[in-house]
Amino acid sequence: MNQQHNCDVLIIGSGAAGLSLALHLAQNADVVILSKGRVNEGSTFYAQGGIAAVFDENDSVESHVADTLVAGAGLCVQDIVQYTAENAKTCLEWLIEQGVDFDQEDNNDGDVRYHLTREGGHSHRRILHAADATGQAIQTTLVERVQNHSRIRIFERYNAIDLVCEESSTATKSCIGAYIWNRNSEKVERIFAKKVILATGGASKVYQYTSNPDIASGDGIAMAWRAGCRVANMEFNQFHPTCLFHPEAGNFLLTEALRGEGALLRRPDGSRFMPSFDERAELAPRDIVARAIDYEMKRLGADCMYLDISHKSPEFIKQHFPTIYEKTKSLGIDMTKQPMPIVPAAHYTCGGVMIDKRGKTDIDNLYAIGEVAYTGLHGANRMASNSLLECLVFAKAAADDIVQGLASYQSYKSIPAWDESRVTDSDEEVVIQHNWHELRLFMWDYVGIVRTTKRLERALHRVELLQREIDEYYRNFRVSNNLLELRNLVQVAELIIKSAMSRKESRGLHYTLDYPELSDDVNTTVLSPDEEHQRASLN
């Protein structure tokens, strides 16, 4: 019999969204945080730039809203953008109360204020940051807070396998917990929760080149889809324009704040190219910059382009970008004297599980917050430094709703035991590795920065073949980390491809050579599991 754990609230994910939600809830509930790796590993930890909020008296919420709507290319939900911008400063002040130490500056009038930087798409300086390691400052602060809270338990090195749902009295589905895999003991366990929150981050690991850590495998999106939730705008995958191009750099990101502070993009011959693509040049939204870099690389047959801030003083560079300076220096690149080689890399999933303003999904007692969710904030292209902001704003909104609903539960329930009586240990791990590499390669080649209908059709055909192989493998062998992630990545890949195939235009992050113009028909792409099941039954 598998071990069963019980709690009031289960939070699957340990980034900014999950940790801040836990802290909001812990005075009213017993909380379990499920962390696939160590609790301080995740996309939040590696975020360099900062968080957008209006702190400057010359800035305004209306301006923040307007900039976000422009970046989102007509697909943002305006009341969600308004709600997020209006609550930004309050959520940042809460984060400061938790102990996050954002950079400050002396304005020569005796007042010390927060140093605000500017990034692509923003018309004002409104990015609070902790040097160039903002995510690390946030993650370590929140981790320390949750580790010291008596009503929060952290399950490290646990994968969520699938959500457990039951039919409720109102004939709707209700989530009551999850099956989880203990990576320490390699055993499947169960956990009951009155409320379940997906805070698992995005799915950029579906691509060969990504700025994200290894855990970004789309787990929450895939689990929610299998449980019956709709997803939206999965075709909009943001490729960060400037990932360091070096064989020993892995997925090291060069923050957009570099361009905000004057860094220039150059060809291998040293000439600039962004002014030819957009009047905002290096400060154009990420989709425009990434496509420009991709275009120049393909046109010239070059392996990379270059990011140059060497015209700034060494003192300025070392003060504002100490992490990047030390990292590049360790690789033999002196950014105070020479440009840095860069390539675009998959960075952020703008679509996700559909939720309302309180974080609620289509399934009762199931919430989703952060990158795993589709709120309508980002539209067709996320504006820089709105991602961590979204985590904080919707964590608070979800917490307020969850607290109100906890009292309706009187006791814990028993979750059916996990049955692995007919499976064996895998003797073909190489199959998983082969499928893994094949998936990420054809997603990069066929469903990347520039797409065509033929490329998408080829990708869908390959995904369908992989799904059959992986499904058979999953039914016959015991679970493992690689198998669980691959199963989820293949599911997310299918959702991305089908969403991209349904959009007959080029908008924001979705660019196709077959439909290069904007359509007058502006719609969010929504996929429903019910419709998929109906189509499957007809075939």
N, C-alpha and C positions, 0 to 999 in steps of 0.2 A: 504494500500500500504506500502510495506517495505521501510525503509529508504535506500537510496543509497549514498555511499561515493565515492569520486573520488580522484585519485592520479596518479602520474607518475609511481611509483614503489611500489608494495605491497610485503613485506617480511613477510612470515608466519613462525614465530619462533624468539625467542629472546635470543639465546645463542651466543657463540663466532662467529659463522658463520654469523648469521643474523645481529648482532650489528656492526661487523666490516664492513660488506657490506654496511650497512646504512651510516656509516661514510665516506666510500669511495665515495658514490653516492650523498650525500646531497648537495654538492656544485653545482651539475648539475641537480638535480631533487627534486621534492616533494615526500617524502618517508613516507609510513605508515608501522609500525611494529606491527604485530598481535601477542600478547602474551597470551597463553592459561591461564596462572596463572599470578602472579605478575611478573614484568619484570626481577626481579633478581632470579627467580626460574628456575631451569633447570639443565641438566647434567653438563654444564660448571661450574656452581657454586660449584658443589661437587667434581670436579676433583682435586685430591690431588697432583699427581706426578709432572708433568711439561710439557715442550714442547721441542722436540728434534731439535737441530740445531748445525751446526759446528761452534763453537767459539774458540776451543782449537787449537793452531798451530800444535799440534801433531796429530790432527784428520784431516779428509778430507771428502769432499762431496762423493768421490768414496767409502769410507768406510761406510758412512751412507747408500748409495745406496745398497752396497753389503749386509749389515746387514738386511735391509728391504727385499731384495729379498730372503734371506735365511729364514727369519721368515715367509714370504708369501708362502712358500712351493711350489714354481714353478708356482704360478698363478698370481703374480704381473705383471702389464703391465710396462715393463722396462722404456719406455720413460716418463711415468707418474711419476714413482719413481724418475727418474733423474730430471725431471722438479720440483718436490716438494722439493727435497733436495737442488737443486741449488737456489731456491727462499726462502729457510727457513730463512736464516740469515737476509735478507732484510725485511721479514715480521715480524720477532722478533724485529728488530730495529724500525719498525713502531709502534709496540705495546709498546715498551719502550718510544717512543715519546709521546704516548697517556697518559703515566703516570704510567704504570705497574712497580712496584718496585720489580724486581727479586733480590734474595739473592746475596750478593757479599762477597768476601774474600780478605784478605791482603796476598799477596804472598811473603812477607818479602823483596821484592826488591823495595818497594815504590809504586808499582802499585796495584790498587784495581781492581780486575777482578770479573766477575760473577762466583759464585760457581756452578760448574757443577757436577751433580750426574750421576750415571749409573743405568740402569734398564735392565731387562731381554731381551736378544737378541742383545744388543748393545755391540760392541767391545771397545768402548771408553766412557769416561765421556762426554756426550753432552746434558744433560738434564738441561735446565734453569728452575728454580723453585722459588716460594715464600714460603719458609719453606715447610710445608706440606698442604698448602691451596692455591695452584697456581690458580686453577679455580676461587676461590672466589676473588682473587686479580684482575684477568682479568675481570670477570663479573662486579664487582662493578666499576672498572675504566671505562669500556666501557658504562655501564648504565649511569654513570654521564655525560659522553661526549654526548650521544645521547639525554639525557633529557635537555641538555643546548643548543641544536641545533635548530634553528628556522625553519628549513625545514624538521624536523622529527617529526611525530606524533606517539605516542605509544597508541595502543588500548589494555588495560589490561583486562584480564578475557574475552577473545573472543576465541571461537572455530571456526576453519575453518571447514565447513561442506563438501563442494565439490567445485571443480574448475568449472568455467564457460568457455566453449570453443565454438568457431564458426568455420565454414569452411572458409578458406581464399581463395583469388583469385587464389592461386597456387594449389588448391585442397588439401592442407594440413590443418590440424587442428591448430587453433591459440587460445591461452589462453587470455581472456580479463578480468579476475577477479575471484571472488569467492563469494559463499554464506557463511555468517558467523553468528554465534550464539552469541548474547550478553548475557553473563552469569549474568550480573548485572540486566538487564531488562527482561531477559528470552524471548527475541524477536529475530527473524531471520532478518538479514539485508543483504544488498548487497554492494559489493565494486568493482568498475571498476579500472583497472590499465593497463597501457601500457605494463608493464613488471611485471611478477609474479615470485617470488622466494620461493621455498620450503626450509626452514632451520629448520625443525621440529625435528631433532634428530632421534634417533633409536627406536627400538621396543622391548626392553628387558622386558617390562611389560607383555609381552605375557607369561612369565615364572613365576612360583610361587615364586621363590627366585631370587631377582635381587638387584644389587647395585644402580640401577637408581632411580631417583625420580618418583613420580606417573604419571607425564605427558608424560613419554616415551612410548606412546601407538601406535607408527607406523602410525600416522595420515598422514604424507606426502607421505609415500610409498603407502598406501591404496588409497589416493585421486589420486595420479598420475596413479596408475594402473587402477582405474575406468575411468580416463580420456583418457587412451589409451597409456600410456608409458610402455616401457619394463622395467623389473627389472632383476638384475643379482646377482648370488652368495648368494642367501638368505639362503642357508643351513649353511653358516659359521657364527654361533653365538658365540661370544667370551664369555667364562665364566671366570670371574676374579677368580684366585685361592684363594684369601684371603679376604673374607668378615667376619667381626667379628661375631662369633656365640654366641649370648646372647639374651635372651627373650626381653630385653629392648633396644637392639641396632638397631632394624629396619634394614635398608639397609646400615649400616655404613661400609665403605670400609677401608681396611688397605693397603695403597699405596705400589706399587711394589718397590718404593724407599727404603723401609725398607730392602728388600732383597738386593738391590743395595748397601746398607751400611752395609751389613753383617748379617742380620737376617737369622736364620736357621729354616727350617721346621722339626718338630719332631712328632713322634707318641705319644700316651698317656703315654707310658713308658719312654719317653724322648729320645729315639733313633732317629737318622736321617734316612731319607729314599730316598731323592732325588738323592744322588750319585748312587743308584742302578738303577735309571731310565734314567739318562742322565749325560754325563761327565761334562756338565755345571752346574749340581746340581741346586741350588736355582735360578740361573740366566738363566735357560733354558727358551725358549719361553712359553707364557702363556698356550697354548694348552697342552703342555707336562706336565707342573706343575699341571694344573687343573685335567688332567686325572690321574696323579699319586696320588693326594689327594683323588680323587673319588675312585680309586682302593683300596687304603689303608683303607678308611672308610668302604667299602663294605667287604673287606677281613677280617677285624677285628670286623665288626659289631659295629663300633664306630660312635658316633654322630658327631665327629669333629676331626680335627688334630690341631696342635699348631704351632704358629709362635713365635720364641724366639729371642729377641735382648738384653736380659738382661746381656749378657756378655760384652756389651758396657758400658761405664761410664754413670751414671745418667745425668751428665752435657751434654754429647753428645746427648743423647736421647731427653732431654728436649729442646735443642737448635734446633735440626733438625726436630723433630716431636712434636711440642707443641700441635697441635690440637688433635692428636691421644692420646698423653699422658693425656691430660685433659679429653677427652671423656672416655677412658678406666678407668681412676682413678675414675670418677663419677659412674662407674659401679662396682667398687670394685676390679679392676684389676690394679696392679702396674707393668707396663711393664718394669720398671727398675729392677725388682726383679723376675718376673715370666713370663712364656710364655702366649700368648694370644690365646684363642680358635678360630679356623677359619673353614669356609666351602667355597666351590666355589659358585659363584652366577652369573647369567646372567648379562653381563656387556656392550657388544658392538655388534652392528649389522654391520658386515663387508660388507655385500651386500647392495643393495638398488636400487634406480632409476638410470638407465643408463644415463650418461652424457658424453660430450666431454671435452676437456681440458679447455673450456671456461665456463663450467657449464651448457651448453644447453642440454635440454632433447629432446625427439622425437617430442614434440609439440612446435610450434613456440611461442616465447615470454614467455616460461616457462623454468625456471632454477631450479636446485637443488644443494645445497652445504652443506657440513658437513656430519654428520652421516647418513642422509637420502639418500645420494647419493652413487652410485657405480662409483668410478673413476678408479679403477685398482691399487690403491696405496697399499691396504692391502692384496690383494690376498686371500689365504686361512687362514690367521691368522694375525691380526694387531699387529705390533710391538709396544711396550710400548711408549707412548708420541708422536706418530705420528698422533694422532687423532685431537688434538687442532691445530697442525701444518697444517693438511689438511684443516681445517676450514679457517685458515688465508690465505693460498696460493690460494685456489679456490674462496674465497670471492674477493680477489684482481683481479683474472683472470676474474670472472664474471662481476665485476664492470667495467672493461675496455671494455668489449664487450657490456654491457648494455648501457653505455653512448653513444656509437656510433649509437645505434639503436633507441634512444628516439626521435630524430628529425623527424622521418618519420610519427609520429602521430600528427594530427592537432587539434583534438578535442576529448572530452570524448564521450563514448557511453552509451546507456541505457541498463541495464541488466534486463532480464525478472523477474517479481515479483515472489517471493516465494509463492507457493500455499499450504496452509494448511487448506483449506476449508473443507476437508473430514477427518481430523484427530481430535482426542480428547485427553484430558489429560489422562495419564496412571494411571490405578488403580491397576497395577500389577508390581510395581517396584521390587518386590521380584524375579520375573522372570529374570530380568537383573542381579541381584546379584548372583543368582544360576548359570546362564550361565557363568558369569564372573569367578567364582571360579572353575567351572568344566573345563573351557578352560585352565586356567593357571596350574591346577594340572596335566591334562593329557599331556600338552606340556612338563612339567618338567619330568614326568615319561617316556614318549614315544619318545620325540624329544630333549632329553637333551644331556649330555656330551657323553654318550655311547648309540648308536642306533642299532636297528635291522630292517629288512624289515617288520617283523610282527608288531612290535611296530608302525612303520610309517603307515602301513595300518590301524591299529586300530585308530590312531590319525586322519587320513584323513576321515575315516568314521564318527567319532564324529564331526569333523569340518563341514562336509557337512550337518549333521543334525542341528547343531547349526546355520549355515548360513540360513537355511530355516526358523527356528524359529525367528531369529533376523530380517530377511528381512520382514517377516509378521508384526513383532512388529514395525519396522521402518515405514512401510506404513500406520499403523493405529493410531499411537500415536505421539504426539508432541515430538520434540527432547529434549534431556537432555544431560548433560555432560557424564554421565555413558553410555547412549545409543550410543552416537557418538563414544566414545572410544571403546566400546565393538564391534561395527560394524567394526571399523578399525582393531582392534586386531584380530578378526576372519578372516578377509581378509588376513592380514599379516601371520597368522598361516598357512593358506592354502598355501601361497607362499613358506613359509619355508619348509613345509612338502613335497610339490611337487618337490622342488629343491633337497631336501635330497634324495627323492626316485629316482631321475634321476641320482644321482652320485653313480656309482657302484665301489667304492673304498673308502679307508680311507686316507684323506689328510687334514692336518692342523686341523682346528676346527671340521671337520666332521669325526667322527669315528664310523664305523659300524662293528659289530661282524661278519656280513655275508660277508663283503668284507674288511678284515683287512689290505690288502696290497695296495701299490700305483699302480695305473694303468699307463701304458705307454702312454695312450691317455690323454694328458693334455688339458682340455678345461674349459672355463668359462661356468657356467650354466646360460642360458638366457631364461627367460619366456616372452612370448608376449601375450597381451590381445587379439590380433587378432586371434592367433592360438587357444586360449581358446574358443573364440566365435565360431570359425569354428567347433571345437569339439562338443560344446554344440548343435549346429544346426544339427549335424549328429546323435546325440543320441535321 
